[in-house]
Amino acid sequence: MFHKPFGITALAAAITLGACGGGAGGSGASYGPPPSNPPAQSNVPVQQTIAGAPGFANPANDRTLYFLDVDTSTGAECTGGCLSVWLKLAPSNGSTAQGGFTIATRSDGTGMQWAYKSHPLYMYAGDTGPDQAHGEGVPLAGGHWHVARPTN
């Protein structure tokens, strides 16, 4: 059993804290209801540190993104069995190209894929988590694979 003044004090503190909003920054902004049509989820690649340097990753799982140096948005070289090792990064519904990224239609008829500087982007099946770059330099499909970086 609790002491009555303690219960009232605790309740008053909870109401006061709840009214503060709990957000960082203390802007004093008034928050209204959420928008009736929130923006669609997008999986635009994000920049992270990969193997000690800036590179691009899939925002859904932080997996490193790669490109095949002979692959272009007008002709995919990684097709068939290659796609079981190099997993294409398809845009999610509602994704829009931005920041140097484009959405390319694959020439092999397997749908859409994110591209950076005209190179379609893939994840390597040999990477099992974030900040891994086991696919760097791998020769396959008539070219070599490289981590997609802002400097490529």
ROLOSE-911253 format. One record per residue (C-alpha): x, z, y. Coordinates in nm, 4 decimals, always signed. Example, Ala and Ser with C-alpha at 12.3 -4.5 7.8 and 13.67 -1.06 7.14 Angstrom:
SITE       c1       c3       c2
SITE  +1.2300  +0.7800  -0.4500
SITE  +1.3670  +0.7140  -0.1060
***
This chain:
SITE       c1       c3       c2
SITE  +0.0000  +0.0000  +0.0000
SITE  +0.1332  -0.0833  +0.3456
SITE  +0.1041  +0.1068  +0.6690
SITE  -0.1645  -0.0424  +0.8933
SITE  +0.0511  -0.0853  +1.2103
SITE  +0.3156  -0.2690  +1.0028
SITE  +0.0521  -0.5105  +0.8706
SITE  -0.0746  -0.5894  +1.2212
SITE  +0.2799  -0.6307  +1.3543
SITE  +0.3714  -0.8648  +1.0668
SITE  +0.0544  -1.0690  +1.1228
SITE  +0.1247  -1.0996  +1.4961
SITE  +0.4827  -1.2125  +1.4235
SITE  +0.3630  -1.4729  +1.1745
SITE  +0.1128  -1.6132  +1.4245
SITE  +0.3801  -1.6242  +1.6959
SITE  +0.6313  -1.8014  +1.4689
SITE  +0.3674  -2.0455  +1.3490
SITE  +0.2841  -2.1395  +1.7066
SITE  +0.6484  -2.2187  +1.7813
SITE  +0.6475  -2.5234  +1.5566
SITE  +0.9709  -2.4616  +1.3701
SITE  +1.1364  -2.7830  +1.4917
SITE  +1.4899  -2.7990  +1.6229
SITE  +1.5733  -2.8857  +1.9770
SITE  +1.3072  -2.6857  +2.1598
SITE  +1.1783  -2.9861  +2.3542
SITE  +0.8410  -2.8263  +2.4083
SITE  +0.6768  -3.1548  +2.3044
SITE  +0.3162  -3.1522  +2.2015
SITE  +0.2589  -3.2898  +1.8525
SITE  -0.0637  -3.4747  +1.7926
SITE  -0.2087  -3.5934  +1.4649
SITE  -0.0024  -3.8353  +1.2547
SITE  -0.0535  -4.2041  +1.3321
SITE  -0.3479  -4.3600  +1.1510
SITE  -0.1243  -4.6371  +1.0146
SITE  +0.2222  -4.4938  +0.9483
SITE  +0.5005  -4.7518  +0.9258
SITE  +0.5592  -4.8982  +0.5803
SITE  +0.8498  -4.7610  +0.3811
SITE  +1.1582  -4.9751  +0.4161
SITE  +1.4778  -4.9818  +0.2173
SITE  +1.7033  -5.1389  +0.4791
SITE  +2.0628  -5.0682  +0.3651
SITE  +2.2309  -4.7779  +0.5404
SITE  +2.5914  -4.7267  +0.6449
SITE  +2.7822  -4.4458  +0.4726
SITE  +3.1393  -4.3566  +0.3880
SITE  +3.2202  -4.5284  +0.0598
SITE  +3.5635  -4.4849  -0.0977
SITE  +3.6996  -4.3570  +0.2344
SITE  +3.5700  -4.6334  +0.4627
SITE  +3.2365  -4.7376  +0.6168
SITE  +3.0214  -4.9314  +0.3728
SITE  +2.6575  -5.0014  +0.2949
SITE  +2.4386  -4.8194  +0.0440
SITE  +2.0865  -4.8326  -0.0926
SITE  +1.8950  -4.5648  +0.1034
SITE  +1.6801  -4.4801  -0.1999
SITE  +1.9682  -4.3587  -0.4170
SITE  +2.2876  -4.3830  -0.2051
SITE  +2.4365  -4.6353  -0.4491
SITE  +2.7100  -4.8594  -0.3091
SITE  +2.6133  -5.2161  -0.2243
SITE  +2.8334  -5.5136  -0.3121
SITE  +2.8473  -5.8856  -0.2527
SITE  +2.9945  -6.1680  -0.4573
SITE  +3.2354  -6.3675  -0.2408
SITE  +3.0988  -6.7043  -0.3665
SITE  +2.7320  -6.5989  -0.3419
SITE  +2.5316  -6.7101  -0.0373
SITE  +2.1724  -6.6697  +0.0713
SITE  +2.1146  -7.0395  -0.0054
SITE  +2.2530  -7.0340  -0.3590
SITE  +2.2798  -6.7294  -0.5845
SITE  +2.5720  -6.7356  -0.8272
SITE  +2.4742  -6.4072  -0.9924
SITE  +2.1874  -6.5107  -1.2209
SITE  +2.0770  -6.4481  -1.5782
SITE  +2.2971  -6.1956  -1.7605
SITE  +2.4952  -6.1274  -1.4431
SITE  +2.1841  -5.9514  -1.3068
SITE  +2.2019  -5.6939  -1.5875
SITE  +2.5386  -5.5728  -1.4512
SITE  +2.4828  -5.6477  -1.0827
SITE  +2.1377  -5.5239  -0.9804
SITE  +1.9900  -5.7105  -0.6853
SITE  +1.8586  -5.5055  -0.3957
SITE  +1.5061  -5.6339  -0.3362
SITE  +1.3291  -5.5366  -0.0128
SITE  +1.0430  -5.2913  -0.0434
SITE  +0.6989  -5.3874  +0.0860
SITE  +0.6926  -5.3791  +0.4637
SITE  +1.0698  -5.4147  +0.5061
SITE  +1.1864  -5.6176  +0.8027
SITE  +1.5319  -5.7590  +0.8630
SITE  +1.7379  -5.5747  +1.1230
SITE  +2.0931  -5.4880  +1.2228
SITE  +2.2643  -5.7931  +1.0726
SITE  +2.0665  -5.7750  +0.7489
SITE  +1.8376  -6.0547  +0.6364
SITE  +1.5881  -6.0954  +0.3568
SITE  +1.6744  -6.4022  +0.1505
SITE  +1.4708  -6.5903  -0.1067
SITE  +1.6770  -6.6242  -0.4245
SITE  +1.7394  -6.9815  -0.5382
SITE  +1.6808  -6.8847  -0.9036
SITE  +1.3166  -6.7953  -0.8379
SITE  +1.3568  -6.4209  -0.9013
SITE  +1.2159  -6.3146  -0.5662
SITE  +1.3574  -6.1741  -0.2466
SITE  +1.6827  -5.9902  -0.1870
SITE  +1.8607  -5.8120  +0.0961
SITE  +2.1607  -6.0013  +0.2342
SITE  +2.4332  -5.9159  +0.4836
SITE  +2.6149  -6.1951  +0.6671
SITE  +2.4567  -6.4493  +0.4291
SITE  +2.5737  -6.2636  +0.1164
SITE  +2.3021  -6.1187  -0.1121
SITE  +2.3512  -5.7480  -0.1878
SITE  +2.3744  -5.5877  -0.5317
SITE  +2.4394  -5.2498  -0.6940
SITE  +2.6915  -5.2233  -0.9778
SITE  +2.5648  -5.0797  -1.3089
SITE  +2.9021  -4.9045  -1.3528
SITE  +2.8408  -4.6841  -1.0464
SITE  +2.6379  -4.3798  -1.1436
SITE  +2.6118  -4.2041  -0.8089
SITE  +2.6925  -4.2054  -0.4379
SITE  +3.0375  -4.2870  -0.2982
SITE  +3.1452  -4.4777  -0.6083
SITE  +3.3028  -4.8213  -0.5804
SITE  +3.3921  -4.9077  -0.9400
SITE  +3.2805  -5.2666  -0.8830
SITE  +3.5370  -5.3427  -0.6110
SITE  +3.7456  -5.6481  -0.7068
SITE  +3.5681  -5.7156  -1.0377
SITE  +3.5923  -6.0873  -1.1271
SITE  +3.2610  -6.2263  -1.2547
SITE  +3.0271  -6.5213  -1.1935
SITE  +3.2984  -6.7442  -1.0467
SITE  +3.4153  -6.5018  -0.7801
SITE  +3.5115  -6.1438  -0.7008
SITE  +3.2885  -5.8535  -0.6070
SITE  +3.3474  -5.6459  -0.2937
SITE  +3.1911  -5.3401  -0.1322
SITE  +2.9654  -5.4588  +0.1501
SITE  +3.1173  -5.3205  +0.4690
SITE  +3.0419  -5.3747  +0.8373
SITE  +3.3814  -5.5459  +0.8675
SITE  +3.3151  -5.8062  +0.5914
***
